[in-house]
Amino acid sequence: MKKTVDVLVIGTGGAGCRAAIEAADRGVSVLLVSKKEIGHSGATSYPVAEMAGYNAGDVSNPYEVQKHFDDIMKAGQGMADEKLAAIVAARAPETIDELEAWGVPFEMEEDGYYIFKSCFSNYPRTHVIKGHGEPITHALKLQIEKRRNIEVLTGTTIMGLYVRDNHCTGAYGYQDGEILYIEAKAVVLTTGGSGQAFERNMNPVDVTGSGYAMAYEAGAELVNMEFMQIGMGFSHPVVNIFNGYIWEGRPKLLDKDGEEIFSAVLPEGLTSDEVMHEHRKHFPFSSSDISKYLEVVVQTAIKEGRGTKNRGIRADLTHMTDEYIAALPDDCGIHHMWGIARDFMKSRNVDLLKDEVEVAVYAHAINGGVRISADAMSSLPGLFAAGECAGGPHGADRLGGNMMVTCQVFGKIAGSSAAEYAISQAAIRTTGEEAVCQMTDDPQYQRIMELLHKAIDSKALLKRLRIAAQDHLLVGRNEEGLTSLLNTVNELKRELMTAPAGQNANLANIDFYHMLITVGIMAESALQRKESRGSHHRSDFPQTDPKYGSPIIIKK
């Protein structure tokens, strides 16, 4: 199957949908492709939290925009791109107006928007959308349906990018049992992160690191791949984010025998109450403050075999009644947000005041990605990126509520820039059979086709990769563990490459290959950074080292 289009957008989460809309409004033809239907693809609408945080200052008050920028840069600890951070802060407010005009409801109070001070922020600006990002993707889907120059192709796995004359000029994939060849003047990657590479993750099954891997294989630069959001999550009986404000309620954490888990790990003089109180400020793990011991303690207890049969730690929240919460001081939003969290969990048949629940350490979002410029173009001409797939707007730590808004800000920029780039191309350099022939002659294409038809249990191999990544690429990284992980990646690559050929196509092989490439890049970046900074925690180098004060850029 062959298709020719002006702009190809890969991925239908918040960033991809926004990019497609903007490109279409510039008058070009757009092909929007994804593995699953809009609203069921990508992390934006994945039901893993009771709400979505959405960061934006008041555009009428330059001070608020400046403080948003300042907070991004402070959390980034020298790793966020100053120009990209400034764009996010400046353009965030207009995205709220846009989303509201399209029907997205934001949580309100009597005097206007309900906002709170979210992760790593020094100023309250985080707006709330109930139901996580589902209202966003629903609204964007309706806008896409109104634009006749957007073709949506779901059930499609894009396997690789095509590069000709040092320009990205298309992609190839698999759809309805046959190979799909797409010739495009511009390509936008919005494929999300790589959560599925970890045993414990809060991502849907289609978030496999494919964008990182394909961009890397095509020759584009990646940046900040050692930085990722790691955080506590409910792990049983449902999976859900354990938002930072909940720690102000001092839940009790117990091992499988009902014993507390802190005493053997915390430094002398530090209490669990102090650790939890500090963690009220942010959901993600950070090596920058004493809250880090919470994830370290939980991960240590589970690795030592003190976890439950579900490999979790028991969490007792039954004392957190309305009266108890109302009596707490509130500088983290717990008074307003605890009721939303309880109602959301009840909707999933869990009563936090009655039922036993468990928690564990999870991989959440990647802070780095394909290195982009202010117009969202990668270092490879013709290839653009936005959302979690793109690197630069975030750094060592990321503000809570900044990923949703970055998807909209840079989704719009990527769509606009890709359309302008496509218009600037007088014509697609080749067409029809000639383009397909050139694509199929590419060595990377031939390798992917070979992998697609390998007769191997890639799901069993993936399980080995996930366990290794869970053990060595979350908290407590060190040279021994990262080296072991890289050895595992190389061993699994050999097993995949040397497997016998089969007759049937197996798309799981391609997802697995992309995860191998991405985990290898993340581990190599983490190995190079011999310090602890924000979300990157090296147990063998626990201090921040000014020598590593600039981002690590990876290129094939």
Disulfide bonds with the S-S distance in Angstrom:
none
